[in-house]
Amino acid sequence: MKLSGWLAPSHNAIELQIEAGAITSLEPVATAAHWLAPGFIDMQVNGFGGVDFNDPATTTEQIAQAIRRLWATGVTHLLPTVITGSHEHLTACFANLVKAADEFPEVAYATLGFHLEGPFISTEDGPRGAHPRAHARPPDWNEFMRLQDAARGRIRLITLAPEWEGALAFIERAVAEKIIVALGHTAATPQQIRDAISVGATMSTHLGNGSHAQLARHPNYIWEQLAADELHASFIVDGHHLPPAVVKCFLRAKGVARSILVTDAIAAAGCPPGRYQFGDLTVEVTPQGRVCLPGTPYLAGSAVQMHEAIANTVKFSDATLSEAIQMATANPAALLGVSDKHGELAAGRPADVVILNETLEVVATVCGGKMVFKRIEYTL
Ligand SMILES: [Zn+2]
């Protein structure tokens, strides 16, 4: 297979040669009709297209369907994300995701690990976000090990609140097990943020969200995390979670190399506006694409798609297209330690490629050397 397009970093037109699932060469060509980008990597996906990864009743076929539908958004790799719940619930969700990866090669290929967001988070309204209060609890290493068993050792990222007693010892052990520890859904003091960094926390999850509606202007946990060069930070750039001016300032403060775009997509992402029931949670998707808990000001995940998050990032901030794509490809790949395979278009890498038009809609997606999505109105 041959694909040609403008390469965002260099703005050169190139032709990619793909054989046996891998990129074999990149050759300059005179001109091209579309943009080429590496397959997008989303570190926070709770579900998509009506499929909820947080419901143990979701079938493995439905999980595979969600992965296939994500191809239309340019996402070729992700961390399926399981949020706060009872131990039994979390165990069942991970067992289900593992089973889906066993049964469906496309799920195995797409899954770079799992993200456990909670349950060791703040119980306070605001920082807790839409996570159920009844199940927010202090870190417990033995419980985590049982969850890791259910996930067959594939939990790669855990988001927690470092202010819990015992959190620092927990972070140290997790980091020793090569698990990325992210701070999020936290009401920590700046000192508690620094302490967590000192024992190995390396990320902030959806910085600026999962926080109090009102905060001391300074010092507070947002400034402390923005200032910490040890921390990568993920951002939900859907136009609802963070106002454009905040996106611009946060990305400048964090710098391109440490910024990561996530969708935090919930099952209702990729579905029409309306009310949806997922487990105990009722959410509303407005015609503007805002996902909230009905009757409250609280957001409950997002419905943004990664190509839209990239377009919003270019629109809201002074990031170039190349930089915005980097935040959804090379940066998550680097943090996950998979840069040798993912996040860049280069000879010898698996052929995971997204083709975008001039308005950054996904025209086609190639995953493992196969064209898995293509809009019929386009010729490549
Ligand atoms: Zn969250």
Residues whose N, C-alpha, C, O or C-beta is under 5 A from the ligand:
A	BS01	ZN	G210
